[in-house]
Amino acid sequence: MCERIAVNGEPITEDALAAWTGRLQADIERLDASFFEATTAIAFAELAARGVDIAVIEVGLGGRLDATNVITPLASVVTKIALEHTDYLGPTLAGIAREKAGIAKPGVPFVTGEPDPAIRRVLVEEAAARGARPIVPVDTRRPPSPGARLGLKGPHQWHNAWVALAALNALPEPFGPVGTDLPASFAEASVAGRFDVRGGGRWIFDVAHNPDGMEVLVAALRDERPARPLHALVGIRNDKEWRPMLERLLPEVDRLVLTVAPTVPVAQRWVVEDLGGWTTERVIGQPVVFESEFANALELVQDGAATVLVTGSFHTVGDAMARLPAFAPPS
């Protein structure tokens, strides 16, 4: 929980989180706020109290109706559009794009790296209708300058870097602009759980939790070429599009261990019946097992592996890290 709110790389303390929860509890209950709405209010209170110069706020779901959309930012950014949360955002990329572009504000720069021309047009038109200016479509496929380096791994991170650069250049002084080249500081960037290679390459942690994220993960695996055998520990919430995710990952690994992360809410946990034969007739000849006990699965996946990939959700990655002494966060 604390890692959701950080200042200068340091998560909010449990004492501060408890204090803000107590201070805001009456309003949270009066408004019948959701968990994410309450968390957003606590985050804004903490960031304001700490006097941060600038904050990076990530939307929770969609954009137009998201709790974070109460602010007027220095810049609004949509990286790209993928099919996710279709039960809330609709079943089409264009519809999701309109919801995402709902974060655009009058007179505020709007930056997007969406590569599909048709979907980019929807984003631009919606942002324009909301009065955003300037509107900055980013060519994320241009090659980096010679010598440019990123701290984050995977081909997709170059795309993200160009979007981040455009966002920096849209900011007013003293925060921007920063120029046309990727800043040297991008080589020091790191995000826990985003193709996060640890233990000298023995472990890879990635929070891919939808089909688009799994495509990105597969591309990063092919780029990284980890040592084989490569075993994967995968736990995905049952309300996600997990079938195409597993189908995409299976050919890339030498063994697949499916499991349930302990922090996943009970209603969103896999059970054997959910898997519909994924560990039997559908994958005959493929080394796939389902071990519902997370600790056992974590041991099982390491057996005979040169590299272990942990993926499928923030729950799975976080719970695995917490149980591996070398990677557990400080208590």
Secondary structure as UniProt FT lines:
FT   HELIX           2..4
FT   STRAND          6..7
FT   TURN            8..9
FT   STRAND          10..11
FT   HELIX           14..30
FT   TURN            31..32
FT   HELIX           35..50
FT   TURN            64..65
FT   HELIX           67..70
FT   STRAND          76..78
FT   HELIX           86..89
FT   HELIX           93..100
FT   HELIX           101..103
FT   TURN            106..107
FT   STRAND          110..112
FT   HELIX           117..129
FT   TURN            130..131
FT   STRAND          135..137
FT   TURN            140..141
FT   TURN            146..147
FT   HELIX           156..170
FT   TURN            173..175
FT   HELIX           184..188
FT   TURN            192..193
FT   STRAND          196..198
FT   HELIX           199..201
FT   STRAND          203..206
FT   HELIX           211..224
FT   STRAND          230..234
FT   TURN            238..239
FT   HELIX           242..249
FT   HELIX           250..252
FT   STRAND          255..258
FT   TURN            262..263
FT   HELIX           266..268
FT   HELIX           272..275
FT   TURN            276..280
FT   HELIX           281..283
FT   TURN            284..285
FT   STRAND          288..290
FT   HELIX           294..302
FT   TURN            303..304
FT   STRAND          307..311
FT   HELIX           314..323
FT   TURN            325..327
//
